[in-house]
Amino acid sequence: MIRQEAAAQANRQTNAGIKEIKDQDGNTTVIYSPGSRPRELDEAEQKKLDKAWEMLQRVIIDGRK
């Protein structure tokens, strides 16, 4: 029980985890969440992110067979 509560608290802090929602008919829907992205990146990480997006903008996907 202690481990489960510690995991649940960690998930609440990162917004990551699994949520189960039941509708009026009793059907259960599972929602998976990967968590939130850090709000502020340091300068080096921001440069890496910008470079990655720039590289992806140049990618051309050829669907020919």
C-alpha angles and dihedrals in degrees: 000000000000092000091049092051092048090051091047091051091049089051091051091053094052097032086235126133146063126307124191119206123188121206128211092275092054095254114146123223119194119212118196120202125191093198133249128302118244110270097219126036124197118245096263093049091047090053090051091049093049091048092050092051091048090052092048092051089062095052115111118195113210111203096185118124 
